[in-house]
Amino acid sequence: MREKSCGTIIIDNNKVLIIKQKQGFYGFVKGHMEENETEIETAIRETKEETNLDVLIYETKRYSVNYKVNNKINKEVIYYLAKPITKNIKKQESEINEILWVDIDKVIDILTYNNIKNMWKKVLKDIKNDEF
């Protein structure tokens, strides 16, 4: 069985938005794709639902992570680099414990899973090579 989610890595003034999920994991905003939705539409919708932020998506800055859920579901998560267009953060109480703005150099220390940390290393390289 396969599942796909999409989300955003939001960066603003050398700070990165990290969420702490109800289960206690630290990562980036993400959620399931709905029928007839594109990856970008899902990323924008999930960001709005989970953080109340409207974002500008950098479509060429696309990253993916794959892992197994309960040893049966092959999950793919697509993340896009994004910049907030609004500033009024409000967490989605049902899914999120905490929203943090973390210094770009400290993000790797906070993320929970190694696959997300490895993806973050690629993001950092891209950010340092491009004017973001």
C-alpha positions as CSV (number, residue, x, y, z in Angstrom):
1,M,0.0,0.0,0.0
2,R,1.2,3.5,-0.8
3,E,0.5,6.9,0.8
4,K,1.6,10.4,-0.2
5,S,1.8,13.6,1.9
6,C,3.0,17.0,1.0
7,G,4.2,19.9,3.1
8,T,6.5,22.9,3.5
9,I,9.8,23.9,4.9
10,I,9.1,27.6,5.9
11,I,12.1,29.9,6.1
12,D,11.9,33.5,7.2
13,N,14.9,35.7,8.2
14,N,17.2,32.8,8.8
15,K,14.6,31.1,11.0
16,V,12.9,27.8,10.1
17,L,9.4,26.8,11.2
18,I,9.4,23.5,13.1
19,I,6.3,21.8,14.5
20,K,6.1,19.5,17.4
21,Q,3.3,17.0,16.6
22,K,1.0,15.6,19.3
23,Q,3.0,12.3,19.2
24,G,6.0,14.3,20.3
25,F,8.0,14.3,17.0
26,Y,9.7,17.4,15.6
27,G,9.5,18.1,11.9
28,F,8.0,20.2,9.2
29,V,4.4,20.9,8.3
30,K,2.8,18.1,6.2
31,G,-0.4,16.2,5.5
32,H,-2.2,13.8,3.2
33,M,-3.1,14.7,-0.4
34,E,-6.8,14.9,-1.1
35,E,-8.3,13.6,-4.3
36,N,-7.6,15.8,-7.4
37,E,-5.1,17.9,-5.4
38,T,-1.6,18.7,-6.7
39,E,1.4,18.5,-4.5
40,I,1.7,22.2,-4.2
41,E,-2.1,22.6,-3.5
42,T,-1.7,20.1,-0.7
43,A,1.4,21.8,0.7
44,I,-0.4,25.2,0.8
45,R,-3.6,23.8,2.3
46,E,-1.8,21.8,5.0
47,T,0.4,24.8,5.9
48,K,-2.7,26.9,6.3
49,E,-4.6,24.2,8.3
50,E,-1.7,23.5,10.7
51,T,-0.2,27.0,11.2
52,N,-2.7,29.5,9.7
53,L,0.1,30.8,7.5
54,D,-0.2,31.7,3.9
55,V,3.0,30.9,2.0
56,L,4.8,31.5,-1.2
57,I,6.1,28.1,-2.5
58,Y,9.4,27.8,-4.4
59,E,8.3,25.1,-6.9
60,T,11.8,24.3,-8.0
61,K,12.9,23.6,-4.4
62,R,11.2,20.1,-4.0
63,Y,12.5,17.5,-1.6
64,S,11.2,14.0,-0.8
65,V,11.4,11.5,2.0
66,N,10.3,7.9,1.9
67,Y,9.7,5.5,4.8
68,K,7.5,2.6,5.9
69,V,4.6,3.0,8.3
70,N,3.8,0.0,10.5
71,N,5.9,-2.2,8.1
72,K,3.0,-2.1,5.5
73,I,2.5,1.4,4.1
74,N,5.1,2.9,1.8
75,K,4.9,6.6,2.5
76,E,6.3,9.4,0.4
77,V,6.4,12.9,1.7
78,I,7.1,15.8,-0.6
79,Y,8.3,19.1,0.9
80,Y,8.7,22.5,-0.8
81,L,10.7,25.4,0.4
82,A,8.4,28.2,1.3
83,K,8.3,31.8,2.7
84,P,5.5,33.1,4.8
85,I,3.3,35.8,3.3
86,T,1.3,36.3,6.5
87,K,2.6,36.3,10.1
88,N,-0.4,35.4,12.2
89,I,0.6,31.9,13.4
90,K,-2.1,29.8,15.1
91,K,-1.5,26.1,15.6
92,Q,-4.0,23.4,14.7
93,E,-4.8,22.2,18.3
94,S,-5.9,18.7,17.2
95,E,-2.5,17.8,15.5
96,I,0.2,20.2,16.9
97,N,1.6,20.7,20.3
98,E,4.0,23.5,19.5
99,I,5.2,25.7,16.7
100,L,8.8,27.0,16.9
101,W,10.9,29.4,14.9
102,V,14.4,27.9,15.0
103,D,17.7,29.4,13.9
104,I,18.7,27.9,10.6
105,D,21.9,26.5,12.2
106,K,20.1,24.7,15.0
107,V,17.4,22.9,13.0
108,I,19.3,19.7,12.6
109,D,19.5,19.4,16.4
110,I,15.8,19.6,16.8
111,L,14.4,17.3,14.1
112,T,13.5,13.9,15.3
113,Y,14.1,11.5,12.5
114,N,17.3,10.8,10.6
115,N,15.6,10.8,7.1
116,I,14.3,14.3,7.8
117,K,17.7,15.4,9.1
118,N,19.3,14.0,5.9
119,M,16.8,15.9,3.7
120,W,17.5,19.1,5.7
121,K,21.2,18.8,4.9
122,K,20.3,18.9,1.2
123,V,18.0,21.9,1.8
124,L,20.8,23.7,3.6
125,K,23.2,23.1,0.7
126,D,20.6,24.5,-1.7
127,I,20.0,27.6,0.5
128,K,23.7,28.3,0.8
129,N,24.2,27.9,-3.0
130,D,21.2,30.1,-4.0
131,E,19.9,33.4,-2.8
132,F,16.8,32.4,-0.9
